[in-house]
């Protein structure tokens, strides 16, 4: 994010709705009301992250959490390691989602 010139996000932003605490987003850009979620696939596969749930249950719970965040009026952009490591993919994803830049890419 920094190298590509995007504005620094707020980290671990709390979200609440009428039912209470929804959770915390990994990243949040307040000027555009956008949450960013960076997920590793391991959280859906490894027993220590599943905590007794099946992978399907973990995915459904994550989807319901994201739906609750979106219902607050906030957008959500999500990425995984493979996107982060592929040249240009992560940058294009953030730009398409509307993450603001502090400066154009390549300018000093």
Biopython code that builds the backbone (N, CA, C, O; Angstrom):
import numpy as np
from Bio.PDB.StructureBuilder import StructureBuilder

atoms = [
    (1, "UNK", "N", (0.824, -1.184, 0.000)),
    (1, "UNK", "CA", (0.000, 0.000, 0.000)),
    (1, "UNK", "C", (0.870, 1.250, 0.000)),
    (1, "UNK", "O", (0.669, 2.167, -0.797)),
    (2, "UNK", "N", (1.808, 1.267, 0.880)),
    (2, "UNK", "CA", (2.670, 2.437, 1.006)),
    (2, "UNK", "C", (3.480, 2.669, -0.268)),
    (2, "UNK", "O", (3.515, 3.780, -0.796)),
    (3, "UNK", "N", (4.123, 1.625, -0.750)),
    (3, "UNK", "CA", (4.967, 1.728, -1.947)),
    (3, "UNK", "C", (4.144, 2.173, -3.154)),
    (3, "UNK", "O", (4.640, 2.923, -3.996)),
    (4, "UNK", "N", (2.904, 1.725, -3.249)),
    (4, "UNK", "CA", (2.045, 2.076, -4.377)),
    (4, "UNK", "C", (1.417, 3.458, -4.221)),
    (4, "UNK", "O", (0.705, 3.916, -5.115)),
    (5, "UNK", "N", (1.673, 4.127, -3.097)),
    (5, "UNK", "CA", (1.196, 5.487, -2.912)),
    (5, "UNK", "C", (-0.208, 5.640, -2.372)),
    (5, "UNK", "O", (-0.783, 6.726, -2.444)),
    (6, "UNK", "N", (-0.770, 4.570, -1.830)),
    (6, "UNK", "CA", (-2.111, 4.670, -1.269)),
    (6, "UNK", "C", (-2.069, 5.323, 0.113)),
    (6, "UNK", "O", (-1.072, 5.237, 0.829)),
    (7, "UNK", "N", (-3.167, 5.972, 0.465)),
    (7, "UNK", "CA", (-3.281, 6.560, 1.796)),
    (7, "UNK", "C", (-3.196, 5.467, 2.850)),
    (7, "UNK", "O", (-3.658, 4.346, 2.641)),
    (8, "UNK", "N", (-2.609, 5.806, 3.967)),
    (8, "UNK", "CA", (-2.505, 4.852, 5.071)),
    (8, "UNK", "C", (-3.898, 4.608, 5.659)),
    (8, "UNK", "O", (-4.639, 5.557, 5.916)),
    (9, "UNK", "N", (-4.246, 3.356, 5.867)),
    (9, "UNK", "CA", (-5.548, 3.041, 6.450)),
    (9, "UNK", "C", (-5.491, 3.069, 7.977)),
    (9, "UNK", "O", (-4.418, 3.056, 8.579)),
    (10, "UNK", "N", (-6.660, 3.107, 8.573)),
    (10, "UNK", "CA", (-6.811, 2.856, 10.000)),
    (10, "UNK", "C", (-6.747, 1.343, 10.165)),
    (10, "UNK", "O", (-7.344, 0.613, 9.375)),
    (11, "UNK", "N", (-6.043, 0.868, 11.165)),
    (11, "UNK", "CA", (-5.937, -0.576, 11.400)),
    (11, "UNK", "C", (-6.922, -1.022, 12.471)),
    (11, "UNK", "O", (-7.157, -0.315, 13.451)),
    (12, "UNK", "N", (-7.489, -2.194, 12.274)),
    (12, "UNK", "CA", (-8.397, -2.829, 13.236)),
    (12, "UNK", "C", (-9.558, -1.917, 13.635)),
    (12, "UNK", "O", (-9.799, -1.681, 14.819)),
    (13, "UNK", "N", (-10.261, -1.416, 12.641)),
    (13, "UNK", "CA", (-11.409, -0.537, 12.891)),
    (13, "UNK", "C", (-12.606, -1.360, 13.349)),
    (13, "UNK", "O", (-12.956, -2.363, 12.727)),
    (14, "UNK", "N", (-13.220, -0.937, 14.423)),
    (14, "UNK", "CA", (-14.377, -1.634, 14.989)),
    (14, "UNK", "C", (-15.639, -1.315, 14.202)),
    (14, "UNK", "O", (-15.879, -0.166, 13.830)),
    (15, "UNK", "N", (-16.443, -2.344, 13.953)),
    (15, "UNK", "CA", (-17.749, -2.171, 13.315)),
    (15, "UNK", "C", (-18.822, -2.699, 14.242)),
    (15, "UNK", "O", (-18.682, -3.766, 14.839)),
    (16, "UNK", "N", (-19.895, -1.936, 14.354)),
    (16, "UNK", "CA", (-21.065, -2.312, 15.144)),
    (16, "UNK", "C", (-22.313, -2.081, 14.317)),
    (16, "UNK", "O", (-22.347, -1.219, 13.438)),
    (17, "UNK", "N", (-23.335, -2.862, 14.611)),
    (17, "UNK", "CA", (-24.644, -2.645, 14.023)),
    (17, "UNK", "C", (-25.682, -2.754, 15.129)),
    (17, "UNK", "O", (-25.332, -2.797, 16.309)),
    (18, "UNK", "N", (-26.951, -2.798, 14.759)),
    (18, "UNK", "CA", (-28.013, -2.837, 15.777)),
    (18, "UNK", "C", (-27.928, -4.065, 16.672)),
    (18, "UNK", "O", (-28.445, -4.043, 17.789)),
    (19, "UNK", "N", (-27.296, -5.124, 16.214)),
    (19, "UNK", "CA", (-27.144, -6.347, 17.011)),
    (19, "UNK", "C", (-25.896, -6.321, 17.894)),
    (19, "UNK", "O", (-25.703, -7.215, 18.718)),
    (20, "UNK", "N", (-25.052, -5.307, 17.727)),
    (20, "UNK", "CA", (-23.843, -5.204, 18.553)),
    (20, "UNK", "C", (-22.573, -5.259, 17.724)),
    (20, "UNK", "O", (-22.541, -4.840, 16.567)),
    (21, "UNK", "N", (-21.532, -5.783, 18.342)),
    (21, "UNK", "CA", (-20.233, -5.842, 17.690)),
    (21, "UNK", "C", (-20.258, -6.797, 16.502)),
    (21, "UNK", "O", (-20.631, -7.962, 16.638)),
    (22, "UNK", "N", (-19.860, -6.295, 15.345)),
    (22, "UNK", "CA", (-19.734, -7.124, 14.142)),
    (22, "UNK", "C", (-18.335, -7.719, 14.112)),
    (22, "UNK", "O", (-18.157, -8.910, 13.855)),
    (23, "UNK", "N", (-17.352, -6.881, 14.376)),
    (23, "UNK", "CA", (-15.963, -7.317, 14.356)),
    (23, "UNK", "C", (-15.056, -6.153, 14.022)),
    (23, "UNK", "O", (-15.455, -4.991, 14.089)),
    (24, "UNK", "N", (-13.841, -6.482, 13.664)),
    (24, "UNK", "CA", (-12.818, -5.488, 13.345)),
    (24, "UNK", "C", (-12.293, -5.764, 11.947)),
    (24, "UNK", "O", (-11.974, -6.902, 11.604)),
    (25, "UNK", "N", (-12.207, -4.719, 11.148)),
    (25, "UNK", "CA", (-11.626, -4.896, 9.812)),
    (25, "UNK", "C", (-10.109, -4.771, 9.940)),
    (25, "UNK", "O", (-9.600, -4.067, 10.811)),
    (26, "UNK", "N", (-9.407, -5.461, 9.064)),
    (26, "UNK", "CA", (-7.942, -5.361, 9.068)),
    (26, "UNK", "C", (-7.511, -3.940, 8.735)),
    (26, "UNK", "O", (-6.603, -3.394, 9.361)),
    (27, "UNK", "N", (-8.175, -3.344, 7.738)),
    (27, "UNK", "CA", (-7.846, -2.004, 7.261)),
    (27, "UNK", "C", (-9.139, -1.233, 7.052)),
    (27, "UNK", "O", (-10.196, -1.824, 6.831)),
    (28, "UNK", "N", (-9.047, 0.099, 7.123)),
    (28, "UNK", "CA", (-10.227, 0.934, 6.901)),
    (28, "UNK", "C", (-9.784, 2.305, 6.392)),
    (28, "UNK", "O", (-8.916, 2.951, 6.979)),
    (29, "UNK", "N", (-10.400, 2.736, 5.288)),
    (29, "UNK", "CA", (-10.143, 4.062, 4.742)),
    (29, "UNK", "C", (-11.372, 4.906, 4.993)),
    (29, "UNK", "O", (-12.393, 4.743, 4.326)),
    (30, "UNK", "N", (-11.273, 5.827, 5.974)),
    (30, "UNK", "CA", (-12.435, 6.590, 6.416)),
    (30, "UNK", "C", (-12.967, 7.553, 5.368)),
    (30, "UNK", "O", (-14.174, 7.792, 5.320)),
    (31, "UNK", "N", (-12.108, 8.111, 4.530)),
    (31, "UNK", "CA", (-12.564, 9.068, 3.533)),
    (31, "UNK", "C", (-13.472, 8.464, 2.482)),
    (31, "UNK", "O", (-14.252, 9.179, 1.853)),
    (32, "UNK", "N", (-13.384, 7.168, 2.285)),
    (32, "UNK", "CA", (-14.201, 6.501, 1.266)),
    (32, "UNK", "C", (-15.083, 5.402, 1.856)),
    (32, "UNK", "O", (-15.747, 4.665, 1.128)),
    (33, "UNK", "N", (-15.077, 5.305, 3.197)),
    (33, "UNK", "CA", (-15.932, 4.333, 3.890)),
    (33, "UNK", "C", (-15.744, 2.941, 3.291)),
    (33, "UNK", "O", (-16.675, 2.326, 2.773)),
    (34, "UNK", "N", (-14.468, 2.461, 3.387)),
    (34, "UNK", "CA", (-14.094, 1.190, 2.786)),
    (34, "UNK", "C", (-13.246, 0.376, 3.762)),
    (34, "UNK", "O", (-12.263, 0.876, 4.309)),
    (35, "UNK", "N", (-13.630, -0.866, 3.970)),
    (35, "UNK", "CA", (-12.871, -1.790, 4.807)),
    (35, "UNK", "C", (-12.044, -2.698, 3.904)),
    (35, "UNK", "O", (-12.492, -3.094, 2.828)),
    (36, "UNK", "N", (-10.838, -3.023, 4.350)),
    (36, "UNK", "CA", (-9.977, -3.954, 3.629)),
    (36, "UNK", "C", (-9.729, -5.181, 4.483)),
    (36, "UNK", "O", (-9.429, -5.070, 5.672)),
    (37, "UNK", "N", (-9.853, -6.341, 3.882)),
    (37, "UNK", "CA", (-9.655, -7.605, 4.576)),
    (37, "UNK", "C", (-8.566, -8.408, 3.881)),
    (37, "UNK", "O", (-8.668, -8.716, 2.693)),
    (38, "UNK", "N", (-7.532, -8.740, 4.626)),
    (38, "UNK", "CA", (-6.400, -9.510, 4.102)),
    (38, "UNK", "C", (-6.452, -10.874, 4.763)),
    (38, "UNK", "O", (-6.238, -10.999, 5.969)),
    (39, "UNK", "N", (-6.737, -11.895, 3.969)),
    (39, "UNK", "CA", (-6.935, -13.229, 4.520)),
    (39, "UNK", "C", (-5.945, -14.234, 3.961)),
    (39, "UNK", "O", (-5.615, -14.236, 2.776)),
    (40, "UNK", "N", (-5.500, -15.062, 4.836)),
    (40, "UNK", "CA", (-4.757, -16.235, 4.424)),
    (40, "UNK", "C", (-5.725, -17.394, 4.303)),
    (40, "UNK", "O", (-6.722, -17.451, 5.024)),
    (41, "UNK", "N", (-5.450, -18.287, 3.426)),
    (41, "UNK", "CA", (-6.315, -19.447, 3.223)),
    (41, "UNK", "C", (-6.278, -20.370, 4.438)),
    (41, "UNK", "O", (-7.231, -21.105, 4.695)),
    (42, "UNK", "N", (-5.168, -20.329, 5.189)),
    (42, "UNK", "CA", (-5.014, -21.209, 6.354)),
    (42, "UNK", "C", (-6.146, -21.072, 7.363)),
    (42, "UNK", "O", (-6.495, -22.048, 8.027)),
    (43, "UNK", "N", (-6.726, -19.888, 7.492)),
    (43, "UNK", "CA", (-7.782, -19.711, 8.495)),
    (43, "UNK", "C", (-9.023, -20.528, 8.169)),
    (43, "UNK", "O", (-9.881, -20.731, 9.028)),
    (44, "UNK", "N", (-9.120, -20.998, 6.927)),
    (44, "UNK", "CA", (-10.243, -21.838, 6.531)),
    (44, "UNK", "C", (-9.881, -23.315, 6.495)),
    (44, "UNK", "O", (-10.740, -24.157, 6.232)),
    (45, "UNK", "N", (-8.619, -23.640, 6.757)),
    (45, "UNK", "CA", (-8.167, -25.018, 6.611)),
    (45, "UNK", "C", (-7.526, -25.632, 7.859)),
    (45, "UNK", "O", (-7.688, -26.828, 8.101)),
    (46, "UNK", "N", (-6.811, -24.849, 8.644)),
    (46, "UNK", "CA", (-6.065, -25.394, 9.774)),
    (46, "UNK", "C", (-6.918, -25.468, 11.032)),
    (46, "UNK", "O", (-7.611, -24.510, 11.372)),
    (47, "UNK", "N", (-6.870, -26.605, 11.724)),
    (47, "UNK", "CA", (-7.690, -26.797, 12.929)),
    (47, "UNK", "C", (-7.508, -25.710, 13.982)),
    (47, "UNK", "O", (-8.474, -25.332, 14.644)),
    (48, "UNK", "N", (-6.283, -25.197, 14.152)),
    (48, "UNK", "CA", (-6.066, -24.175, 15.175)),
    (48, "UNK", "C", (-6.803, -22.866, 14.872)),
    (48, "UNK", "O", (-7.072, -22.083, 15.783)),
    (49, "UNK", "N", (-7.124, -22.630, 13.620)),
    (49, "UNK", "CA", (-7.899, -21.447, 13.261)),
    (49, "UNK", "C", (-9.394, -21.754, 13.168)),
    (49, "UNK", "O", (-10.229, -20.884, 13.416)),
    (50, "UNK", "N", (-9.720, -22.979, 12.814)),
    (50, "UNK", "CA", (-11.127, -23.371, 12.684)),
    (50, "UNK", "C", (-11.814, -23.504, 14.036)),
    (50, "UNK", "O", (-13.017, -23.272, 14.145)),
    (51, "UNK", "N", (-11.063, -23.875, 15.064)),
    (51, "UNK", "CA", (-11.607, -23.988, 16.426)),
    (51, "UNK", "C", (-12.885, -24.817, 16.482)),
    (51, "UNK", "O", (-13.895, -24.401, 17.049)),
    (52, "UNK", "N", (-12.811, -26.010, 15.872)),
    (52, "UNK", "CA", (-13.928, -26.940, 15.928)),
    (52, "UNK", "C", (-14.953, -26.780, 14.822)),
    (52, "UNK", "O", (-15.854, -27.609, 14.694)),
    (53, "UNK", "N", (-14.834, -25.732, 14.021)),
    (53, "UNK", "CA", (-15.767, -25.526, 12.914)),
    (53, "UNK", "C", (-15.268, -26.265, 11.672)),
    (53, "UNK", "O", (-14.083, -26.579, 11.557)),
    (54, "UNK", "N", (-16.166, -26.530, 10.769)),
    (54, "UNK", "CA", (-15.754, -27.064, 9.472)),
    (54, "UNK", "C", (-15.300, -25.886, 8.609)),
    (54, "UNK", "O", (-15.652, -24.742, 8.895)),
    (55, "UNK", "N", (-14.523, -26.154, 7.556)),
    (55, "UNK", "CA", (-14.169, -25.061, 6.644)),
    (55, "UNK", "C", (-15.407, -24.346, 6.088)),
    (55, "UNK", "O", (-15.407, -23.123, 5.949)),
    (56, "UNK", "N", (-16.450, -25.100, 5.775)),
    (56, "UNK", "CA", (-17.679, -24.483, 5.257)),
    (56, "UNK", "C", (-18.290, -23.535, 6.282)),
    (56, "UNK", "O", (-18.733, -22.443, 5.927)),
    (57, "UNK", "N", (-18.318, -23.937, 7.542)),
    (57, "UNK", "CA", (-18.858, -23.063, 8.586)),
    (57, "UNK", "C", (-18.031, -21.786, 8.709)),
    (57, "UNK", "O", (-18.588, -20.700, 8.873)),
    (58, "UNK", "N", (-16.719, -21.907, 8.632)),
    (58, "UNK", "CA", (-15.846, -20.740, 8.732)),
    (58, "UNK", "C", (-16.105, -19.770, 7.585)),
    (58, "UNK", "O", (-16.151, -18.558, 7.798)),
    (59, "UNK", "N", (-16.273, -20.288, 6.380)),
    (59, "UNK", "CA", (-16.534, -19.435, 5.214)),
    (59, "UNK", "C", (-17.895, -18.752, 5.353)),
    (59, "UNK", "O", (-18.016, -17.557, 5.085)),
    (60, "UNK", "N", (-18.908, -19.492, 5.766)),
    (60, "UNK", "CA", (-20.242, -18.911, 5.937)),
    (60, "UNK", "C", (-20.220, -17.831, 7.012)),
    (60, "UNK", "O", (-20.798, -16.762, 6.815)),
    (61, "UNK", "N", (-19.568, -18.081, 8.139)),
    (61, "UNK", "CA", (-19.474, -17.070, 9.198)),
    (61, "UNK", "C", (-18.771, -15.810, 8.702)),
    (61, "UNK", "O", (-19.190, -14.699, 9.025)),
    (62, "UNK", "N", (-17.716, -15.975, 7.928)),
    (62, "UNK", "CA", (-16.996, -14.821, 7.378)),
    (62, "UNK", "C", (-17.876, -14.044, 6.404)),
    (62, "UNK", "O", (-17.859, -12.813, 6.397)),
    (63, "UNK", "N", (-18.640, -14.757, 5.586)),
    (63, "UNK", "CA", (-19.538, -14.106, 4.644)),
    (63, "UNK", "C", (-20.630, -13.327, 5.383)),
    (63, "UNK", "O", (-20.948, -12.201, 5.000)),
    (64, "UNK", "N", (-21.203, -13.909, 6.429)),
    (64, "UNK", "CA", (-22.237, -13.217, 7.201)),
    (64, "UNK", "C", (-21.665, -11.977, 7.890)),
    (64, "UNK", "O", (-22.328, -10.942, 7.951)),
    (65, "UNK", "N", (-20.440, -12.075, 8.406)),
    (65, "UNK", "CA", (-19.759, -10.924, 9.021)),
    (65, "UNK", "C", (-19.577, -9.816, 7.990)),
    (65, "UNK", "O", (-19.850, -8.648, 8.267)),
    (66, "UNK", "N", (-19.111, -10.195, 6.792)),
    (66, "UNK", "CA", (-18.906, -9.198, 5.734)),
    (66, "UNK", "C", (-20.236, -8.570, 5.324)),
    (66, "UNK", "O", (-20.295, -7.365, 5.080)),
    (67, "UNK", "N", (-21.295, -9.360, 5.244)),
    (67, "UNK", "CA", (-22.622, -8.817, 4.924)),
    (67, "UNK", "C", (-23.049, -7.788, 5.968)),
    (67, "UNK", "O", (-23.623, -6.756, 5.620)),
    (68, "UNK", "N", (-22.777, -8.058, 7.236)),
    (68, "UNK", "CA", (-23.128, -7.112, 8.300)),
    (68, "UNK", "C", (-22.316, -5.822, 8.172)),
    (68, "UNK", "O", (-22.843, -4.733, 8.401)),
    (69, "UNK", "N", (-21.055, -5.939, 7.813)),
    (69, "UNK", "CA", (-20.245, -4.731, 7.606)),
    (69, "UNK", "C", (-20.812, -3.928, 6.440)),
    (69, "UNK", "O", (-20.963, -2.711, 6.546)),
    (70, "UNK", "N", (-21.128, -4.591, 5.332)),
    (70, "UNK", "CA", (-21.684, -3.899, 4.168)),
    (70, "UNK", "C", (-23.027, -3.236, 4.512)),
    (70, "UNK", "O", (-23.338, -2.168, 3.986)),
    (71, "UNK", "N", (-23.811, -3.853, 5.377)),
    (71, "UNK", "CA", (-25.114, -3.299, 5.763)),
    (71, "UNK", "C", (-24.972, -1.988, 6.538)),
    (71, "UNK", "O", (-25.939, -1.234, 6.643)),
    (72, "UNK", "N", (-23.791, -1.704, 7.079)),
    (72, "UNK", "CA", (-23.556, -0.414, 7.743)),
    (72, "UNK", "C", (-23.320, 0.695, 6.720)),
    (72, "UNK", "O", (-23.221, 1.866, 7.086)),
    (73, "UNK", "N", (-23.230, 0.329, 5.437)),
    (73, "UNK", "CA", (-22.955, 1.301, 4.389)),
    (73, "UNK", "C", (-21.501, 1.333, 3.961)),
    (73, "UNK", "O", (-21.117, 2.133, 3.108)),
    (74, "UNK", "N", (-20.699, 0.475, 4.545)),
    (74, "UNK", "CA", (-19.272, 0.416, 4.250)),
    (74, "UNK", "C", (-19.002, -0.627, 3.170)),
    (74, "UNK", "O", (-19.564, -1.722, 3.196)),
    (75, "UNK", "N", (-18.147, -0.280, 2.233)),
    (75, "UNK", "CA", (-17.726, -1.253, 1.236)),
    (75, "UNK", "C", (-16.639, -2.148, 1.808)),
    (75, "UNK", "O", (-16.047, -1.834, 2.841)),
    (76, "UNK", "N", (-16.381, -3.248, 1.143)),
    (76, "UNK", "CA", (-15.345, -4.188, 1.575)),
    (76, "UNK", "C", (-14.537, -4.627, 0.358)),
    (76, "UNK", "O", (-15.095, -5.024, -0.665)),
    (77, "UNK", "N", (-13.215, -4.549, 0.488)),
    (77, "UNK", "CA", (-12.315, -5.109, -0.511)),
    (77, "UNK", "C", (-11.478, -6.165, 0.188)),
    (77, "UNK", "O", (-11.017, -5.958, 1.311)),
    (78, "UNK", "N", (-11.286, -7.277, -0.465)),
    (78, "UNK", "CA", (-10.629, -8.419, 0.160)),
    (78, "UNK", "C", (-9.517, -8.919, -0.749)),
    (78, "UNK", "O", (-9.654, -8.918, -1.973)),
    (79, "UNK", "N", (-8.408, -9.350, -0.136)),
    (79, "UNK", "CA", (-7.308, -9.919, -0.918)),
    (79, "UNK", "C", (-6.621, -11.023, -0.139)),
    (79, "UNK", "O", (-6.746, -11.124, 1.081)),
    (80, "UNK", "N", (-5.891, -11.849, -0.875)),
    (80, "UNK", "CA", (-5.137, -12.970, -0.300)),
    (80, "UNK", "C", (-3.664, -12.804, -0.682)),
    (80, "UNK", "O", (-3.316, -11.942, -1.489)),
    (81, "UNK", "N", (-2.808, -13.638, -0.094)),
    (81, "UNK", "CA", (-1.369, -13.564, -0.343)),
    (81, "UNK", "C", (-1.016, -13.588, -1.818)),
    (81, "UNK", "O", (-0.173, -12.811, -2.265)),
    (82, "UNK", "N", (-1.651, -14.470, -2.581)),
    (82, "UNK", "CA", (-1.314, -14.597, -3.999)),
    (82, "UNK", "C", (-1.518, -13.273, -4.733)),
    (82, "UNK", "O", (-0.721, -12.924, -5.604)),
    (83, "UNK", "N", (-2.568, -12.535, -4.394)),
    (83, "UNK", "CA", (-2.818, -11.236, -5.024)),
    (83, "UNK", "C", (-1.798, -10.200, -4.573)),
    (83, "UNK", "O", (-1.370, -9.352, -5.356)),
    (84, "UNK", "N", (-1.423, -10.276, -3.328)),
    (84, "UNK", "CA", (-0.437, -9.338, -2.791)),
    (84, "UNK", "C", (0.918, -9.522, -3.458)),
    (84, "UNK", "O", (1.638, -8.549, -3.681)),
    (85, "UNK", "N", (1.267, -10.751, -3.775)),
    (85, "UNK", "CA", (2.576, -11.064, -4.323)),
    (85, "UNK", "C", (2.660, -10.962, -5.852)),
    (85, "UNK", "O", (3.760, -10.941, -6.405)),
    (86, "UNK", "N", (1.529, -10.900, -6.531)),
    (86, "UNK", "CA", (1.532, -10.808, -7.997)),
    (86, "UNK", "C", (1.703, -9.348, -8.411)),
    (86, "UNK", "O", (0.910, -8.497, -8.009)),
    (87, "UNK", "N", (2.723, -9.052, -9.205)),
    (87, "UNK", "CA", (2.988, -7.663, -9.593)),
    (87, "UNK", "C", (1.756, -6.974, -10.189)),
    (87, "UNK", "O", (1.171, -7.456, -11.159)),
    (88, "UNK", "N", (1.380, -5.858, -9.602)),
    (88, "UNK", "CA", (0.280, -5.048, -10.107)),
    (88, "UNK", "C", (-1.109, -5.475, -9.699)),
    (88, "UNK", "O", (-2.027, -4.655, -9.726)),
    (89, "UNK", "N", (-1.299, -6.719, -9.323)),
    (89, "UNK", "CA", (-2.648, -7.216, -9.008)),
    (89, "UNK", "C", (-3.226, -6.521, -7.786)),
    (89, "UNK", "O", (-4.361, -6.045, -7.815)),
    (90, "UNK", "N", (-2.455, -6.463, -6.724)),
    (90, "UNK", "CA", (-2.918, -5.832, -5.482)),
    (90, "UNK", "C", (-3.193, -4.341, -5.705)),
    (90, "UNK", "O", (-4.213, -3.816, -5.258)),
    (91, "UNK", "N", (-2.293, -3.682, -6.385)),
    (91, "UNK", "CA", (-2.458, -2.250, -6.648)),
    (91, "UNK", "C", (-3.724, -1.992, -7.466)),
    (91, "UNK", "O", (-4.482, -1.073, -7.154)),
    (92, "UNK", "N", (-3.957, -2.779, -8.493)),
    (92, "UNK", "CA", (-5.168, -2.610, -9.310)),
    (92, "UNK", "C", (-6.428, -2.882, -8.496)),
    (92, "UNK", "O", (-7.440, -2.203, -8.665)),
    (93, "UNK", "N", (-6.365, -3.868, -7.621)),
    (93, "UNK", "CA", (-7.523, -4.205, -6.793)),
    (93, "UNK", "C", (-7.886, -3.047, -5.873)),
    (93, "UNK", "O", (-9.055, -2.677, -5.774)),
    (94, "UNK", "N", (-6.890, -2.472, -5.199)),
    (94, "UNK", "CA", (-7.152, -1.337, -4.306)),
    (94, "UNK", "C", (-7.659, -0.132, -5.092)),
    (94, "UNK", "O", (-8.602, 0.534, -4.664)),
    (95, "UNK", "N", (-7.046, 0.151, -6.229)),
    (95, "UNK", "CA", (-7.469, 1.286, -7.053)),
    (95, "UNK", "C", (-8.913, 1.103, -7.526)),
    (95, "UNK", "O", (-9.702, 2.046, -7.479)),
    (96, "UNK", "N", (-9.260, -0.094, -7.977)),
    (96, "UNK", "CA", (-10.616, -0.369, -8.451)),
    (96, "UNK", "C", (-11.644, -0.233, -7.330)),
    (96, "UNK", "O", (-12.789, 0.144, -7.577)),
    (97, "UNK", "N", (-11.237, -0.537, -6.106)),
    (97, "UNK", "CA", (-12.140, -0.441, -4.955)),
    (97, "UNK", "C", (-12.316, 1.001, -4.487)),
    (97, "UNK", "O", (-13.210, 1.304, -3.696)),
    (98, "UNK", "N", (-11.447, 1.892, -4.988)),
    (98, "UNK", "CA", (-11.564, 3.305, -4.609)),
    (98, "UNK", "C", (-10.670, 3.744, -3.472)),
    (98, "UNK", "O", (-10.893, 4.807, -2.894)),
    (99, "UNK", "N", (-9.665, 2.955, -3.136)),
    (99, "UNK", "CA", (-8.740, 3.363, -2.076)),
    (99, "UNK", "C", (-8.005, 4.616, -2.559)),
    (99, "UNK", "O", (-7.397, 4.605, -3.629)),
    (100, "UNK", "N", (-8.057, 5.688, -1.778)),
    (100, "UNK", "CA", (-7.412, 6.933, -2.217)),
    (100, "UNK", "C", (-5.888, 6.845, -2.175)),
    (100, "UNK", "O", (-5.303, 6.122, -1.369)),
    (101, "UNK", "N", (-5.282, 7.595, -3.060)),
    (101, "UNK", "CA", (-3.813, 7.673, -3.091)),
    (101, "UNK", "C", (-3.378, 8.989, -2.457)),
    (101, "UNK", "O", (-4.034, 10.021, -2.601)),
    (102, "UNK", "N", (-2.269, 8.920, -1.762)),
    (102, "UNK", "CA", (-1.689, 10.136, -1.194)),
    (102, "UNK", "C", (-0.863, 10.854, -2.240)),
    (102, "UNK", "O", (-0.617, 12.055, -2.131)),
    (103, "UNK", "N", (-0.435, 10.120, -3.253)),
    (103, "UNK", "CA", (0.335, 10.671, -4.373)),
    (103, "UNK", "C", (0.241, 9.692, -5.531)),
    (103, "UNK", "O", (0.029, 8.499, -5.311)),
    (104, "UNK", "N", (0.395, 10.167, -6.755)),
    (104, "UNK", "CA", (0.377, 9.238, -7.894)),
    (104, "UNK", "C", (1.546, 8.269, -7.818)),
    (104, "UNK", "O", (2.623, 8.618, -7.333)),
    (105, "UNK", "N", (1.332, 7.066, -8.295)),
    (105, "UNK", "CA", (2.397, 6.039, -8.313)),
    (105, "UNK", "C", (3.578, 6.569, -9.095)),
    (105, "UNK", "O", (3.421, 7.111, -10.189)),
    (106, "UNK", "N", (4.771, 6.408, -8.524)),
    (106, "UNK", "CA", (5.999, 6.790, -9.194)),
    (106, "UNK", "C", (6.410, 8.217, -8.951)),
    (106, "UNK", "O", (7.543, 8.568, -9.277)),
    (107, "UNK", "N", (5.552, 9.077, -8.391)),
    (107, "UNK", "CA", (5.968, 10.452, -8.114)),
    (107, "UNK", "C", (6.643, 10.543, -6.768)),
    (107, "UNK", "O", (6.430, 9.694, -5.902)),
    (108, "UNK", "N", (7.431, 11.535, -6.592)),
    (108, "UNK", "CA", (8.159, 11.705, -5.322)),
    (108, "UNK", "C", (7.778, 13.005, -4.667)),
    (108, "UNK", "O", (8.284, 13.327, -3.592)),
]
sb = StructureBuilder()
sb.init_structure("model")
sb.init_model(0)
sb.init_chain("A")
sb.init_seg("    ")
for serial, (resi, resn, name, xyz) in enumerate(atoms, 1):
    if name == "N":
        sb.init_residue(resn, " ", resi, " ")
    sb.init_atom(name, np.array(xyz, "f"), 0.0, 1.0, " ", f" {name:<3s}", serial, name[0])
structure = sb.get_structure()
